[in-house]
Amino acid sequence: MQKDILVAVLEDDVFSRNWMALLMVRDWRTRLMGEVSDLSELISLVDKPVTKMDILLLDVDVIGDDYDLPGIISILKRYTPNIKVLCTGVRAEDQVIKSLKDDIFCGYILKHEIGYSLAWAISFAYEGHYIFTPSTIARAKKVGVSLPEKSMVLAGRSEMPGFSDRESEVARLAFIFSLGRRDLAEELKISDQWSYGMVSELYAKLGIGDILSGEVDPIHYLGDNAILLDRFKKIVEKIGPSRKAKDIEALAFHFLTMPEIL
């Protein structure tokens, strides 16, 4: 059985931290080990002998007068020598780009570019890929930073093909945020019965039933990217014969958060 990817988050913005935590918890591949907002909390987390981490999501926007990147990396190497660091931010910073040569890093992504595909980025980084989003890869090339051989550029899906704006919003609430059907009905100002019907239609439109039954190859719904197809098939295999509502919803979550590989 494949082990969970153990993830910690250093993020000073509570909204971003909660967003990241939600995506980590909802994805089957990742397990959230801790959320911290500053360097002192990070030290307290990594100083515990029972704490194990594979990847730290490091918000580089916290770097400034109080915290410097070399200092954070020095602490991580002292306490957790095998950890990898995936940098996140709101803009591509040259200071960070130039620091990526250190082997502890596994990529640099911007929050608005990776979107809901954060856990997918982490899973690829865990497998040995070096992860960028469009702006960070462009900045790295501009400042002349050589790119690792296994670099991968990801972007979160901006829209679902064949979905109306309304359907995309319902899918986001129902499958990504796991809003209950009655809560969904209240949020959308519709009846409970209509809420259940809308969600059932979205499942059909996503092709979840066809994929699970084996009647249709996932390539029909996912396209022909071999890397994404391979990962998605592994998720389907993990579900096995289960047809429990929570497992089907989890499959829809992984489907909707799947990134584009550029």
N, C-alpha and C positions, 0 to 999 in steps of 0.2 A: 504493500500500500504506500502510495506517495505521501511523504511527510508534508505537513503544513509549512508554508513559508512564514517565518516568525518576523513580524514587522513592528517597529516602533516609529513614533512620529514626534519630531521636534518642530512645533508650529506655534507661534505666539498669538495668532488670530483664532479666536474661539470658533468662529463660523467655519473657517477652512479646516480646523482640526476636527470638528464634528462631521464635516462632509467626508474627509478622508477616513475617519473611523467607521462611518456608515458603510462605505464601499469596501473596506477591509473585512468587516464582519459579514457582509452579505455575500462576498465571494468565497467559494469553497476552498480555494487554494491558499488563502492568506489567513493568518491568525494574529490579531492585534495584541502585542505584548505590553504596550504602554504608550501613553500620550503625555508629552511634557511641553512646557511653554518657554523654558529658558535653560541656560547652561547648568545652573545649580540643580534643577530637577533632573536633567539628563545624567549628571554625575550620580545622583541618588539612585536613579534607575539602573545604570550599568554597574554600580558598585555592589549590587546584590548578587551573591554567588549563584542564586537559583535562576537569575534572569539570563535567558539565551535569546539572541537576536541574529537574524540573517541579514536583514536590510533595515537601515534607518532612512526614513523620509526626512530630509533636512531642508527646512524652509530657509533659503539663503537670504531672505529679506530681513531676518533677525540680525544679520551680520552688520556691525557698525561700531560705534564707540564702545559699547559694552562687551561685544563678542567678536572675535576674529576667527576666520575659517581655519587657519593653522592651529589655533588653540583648541578648537572643537575636535579637529582630526587627531591631534596629539592625545587628547583624553580618550577618544574612541580606541585608538591603537593600544593604549595602555590597559584599558579594561576589557575590550572586546576585539582582540586582534583579528578575528576572522570575519568581522562585519563588513558589509558593503554599504556605501552611501549613495542614495539616489537624491540628487538635489532638485528642489522645486522652487518656483518663484513666480512673480508676475511679469517680469521682463528679463531678457538675457543680459547678464552682467559680465563685463570683460574680466573682472577680478575672479569670478567663479570659473569662467571658461578657461583661464590660464592655469587654474589650480587642478584641472581635471586630469593632468598627467599622472597624479598620484594614483597608485594601484587600488586605493581604498574606494575610489569612485566607480560607479556603474552607470552613470548617466546624469543628464540635466534636462528637466522637462518644465514647461510652463503650465500652470494650472488651467488656464482657460483653453489651452490647446489640447491637453490630454483629456479634459472633461471627465466623463463618467468611466473612462477606460483606465483609470489609475491602477487597479489591481492587475489588469492585463500587462501594463508596463512593468510592474513589479515581477510578475511571473516570468517575463522574458529576461529581465535583468538577472533574476535568480538562476536562469539557465545559462548565463554567461554572455548574454548580449549587452552591448553598451547602448543605452536608450537616449534618444534625443527627440525633441519635437521640432517643428519646422523653424521656429525662430532661433532656437539654441544651436541647431546644426548650421544655420546660415551665419550666425555670429561666430561660431568656431572657425568656419572656413575664412571669414573675413579677417580675423585676427591671426590667422596662420597656424592654428592649433592642429596638429596631425591627429587624424581620427583612428581609433582602434579598428582592427580588422573586422570584428563582429558588430559594427555599429548598425543600429536599426532606428529608423525615423518613424514615429507613430503620431497619429492624430485621432482624437476622439471623433466619433461620428457626429456630424452637424445635423443630420436628419436621417430618418428611416425611409428608404426607397419604397414608394407606393403607399406611404402613410400620409394622411392629411395632418395639418397642424393640431387639430383636435385629437386625433388618434395618437399622435406622438405624445401629447400632454397626458392623456389617459394612461398610456403605456409607461411613461415615466413615473407617474404616481403609483400605479398598481404593481409594477414589476421591479422598478429600481428602488423606490422608497417603501415598497411592500405595504401600501395603505390598504386597510381592510375594505371590503366591498361597501359596507354601510358608511364608513368614513369617506370613501371615495364618492359615494352618492351625495353625501352632505356637502363635500367640497365642490362638486360639479353642479349642485342644485338639481339633481335628478332623482327619480325613484330608485329604491333598492333593486327592484326587478330589472330596471333598465341598466343599472350599474353592472349586474351580473351578466346581462346579455352583451354589453359592450366589451367586457373583459373576455368573454368566450369568443367573440368575433375576432378580437386581437390575437388570441392564441391561434386561431385558425389561419389568420393572415400571416403570422410569423412562421407557420408551418410546423409548430411544435408537435402536434399529433402525428403528422406525416413522418417527421424525423424519428420520433420514438418508435413508431410502428415498423420502421425500416422500409416503408413503401416508397419513400422518396429519398434520394441521396441528398445530404446536406448541401452539396454544391449548388443545388437548384435554388436555395435561399441565400447561401453565403458567398456565392461566387467561387472562383477557381484558385484563390490564393492557398497554396499547399500548406503554408505554415499555420494559417488560421484554421483551415479545415482539420488538420491533424490535432490541434489543441481542442477544437470543439468536439471532435469525435471522442476524445479522451474524457471530456466532461459527460457526454452522453453515456459512455461506457460505465462511468462511475455511478450514474443513476441506475443502470441495469434495468430490471423488470419493473422497478417501482413506478407507480402511477399516482403516488400521493400528491396532494395539491401543493404541498410545500416544495417537493422536488421538481414538479413541473414549473412552478413559479421560479425556482432557482435557475432552471435551464433558460427560461425566458430572460432572467436577469443577465446571465452570461452572454446571451445572444445580443441583447440590447446594448451592453457595455463594450462589445467587441470593437476594437479600434480599426482604423485603416492603416495599413503599412505602406508608407510612401517610398 
